[in-house]
């Protein structure tokens, strides 16, 4: 049965996954529209890969419900697998096969008809820029090229929904940028792309984000809105004795969520506290070169603020 294009590409309601007493995914609910680049952003161990494996029919959920392309993730796993592209976190192709042999193998696995297989392979090779590497063994490819090969294999059957689990982990910045250019090309063709990442800069390329921490969704929305809704009054402190200033800020209620960012401290003044008040307090404490200015928040700032708030909530509630 073909995928229903008018319905959400992915729909999840109160999804739960446990491993013994450990709750890896805690009642997640969200939808992904057709043609959307939807990002799952969070640190390692947050529950991103577990969620994506449930959506791909590789893990059975312990609670809630979900559908991918109109197929139920609990009862129609094989239909889901046949209609999606999936690229796992680790390189999962065959090291002892060449680029072309890997493409041939996956074309057969995905049931690509023989009469269109050469065209599909040529498109995958061109898309990934692998023309000069067709006869190279997969194990001899650099990390970025391996990821491109994995993506080429995942899209041989022209899926309308593509799941990418940490696709740029461990590759160089240039390869990461090129990979996201490919994601944008797929989205422009109407392919839904569900991608997990822990790189904050990559998350800026997504249409919408879900921020995941300890298996919970702590925020979701377009990147611009997340930055406007959170860390909107962000300020930056510059001084020579940065660690001493951070220790002071951590004990002052006027400075919320102070955190080191390179050679600066990012924080949010509490209430209507003027920057001049904090500068005066720092100078009274012996930090004479303190300079505070308002800045535009990044997604990293947003995530730090939300994680700090979540940690405070867990501490109040006695959560581990």
C-alpha positions, 0 to 999 in steps of 0.5 A: 500500500502506498504511503499516505502523503496527506497525513503526517509522515510520523505521528507519535503519542505518549511513546515509552521504552524501558530497559528493566527499571531504566526509562529510556524514552518517557511519553514522547508525543510529536508529529512530523509533516511530509517534506519536513526536516525534523531534528532530535537534538540532545546529548548522548544517552538522551533517548534519541537512538532508542526513539528512532529505532522504535520508529523504524520498526527495530524496537517494540515500544512499551507504551504509547503509539506511533505511526510512520507513513501510515503504518503502525510501529508496533504491528506493521514493522515490516511495512515500515522497513520497506517504505523508509530509508534508515542510516544507523549511527555506526557505519553498517555497510560491508567493509570488504565490498567495494562502493559499487558492490555495496550499492548492488547488495542494497539494491537487491535487499530493497527490491529495486527492480532490475530495469531501473537499478542502473539509474538508481545506482548512478543517481546514488553515486552522483548524489554522494560524489562517489564517482572516483570511488566506485571500485574502492573498498568501503574500509578504505574510505575516509569517514565522510565518504563512508557516511555518503555511501551509507546515505546512498544505499539508504535511498536506493529505493527512493523512500519518501521518509528518511531516518538518519541517526547521528549521520555526521558523528565522527566526520570532519566539519567540511564533510558534515556541511556537505552532508547537510547540503544533501539533506536539504536537497532531499527535503527540497524534493519532498522527502521527510527527513528525521535526523538525530544529532548532538551538534548544536550548529547542525540543529540550525538547519532543521525546520523543527527541533525536539530537544531531548534530555533523560528521555523527556522532550524538554522543548520543541519548535523551530530553531528561531522560536526556541531561541526567542522563547528561551535565553531571550535576555542572554548576556555575556561576561568577559574578564580575565579571572573567568573561573573566579567570576563563574564561582561568584555568579553561581552564588548570586541570584541576580545571575541565572544559569551562568555557564562557560562559553569559550573565553566568556560566561553566558548568563541571564540577569534575573528579573530587571537586574541591570548589567551595571549592578552586576559589574559593580558587584564583580568589581567590589569582589576584585574583578576590575575588568568585568564587561557585560553586554547583551548577545543573541542566543544560540541553540547551545545557550537554549539547551544549557538553559533548559538542561539547567532548569530540568536538573533543578526540577529533578533535584527538587523532586528527588529524581536521580 
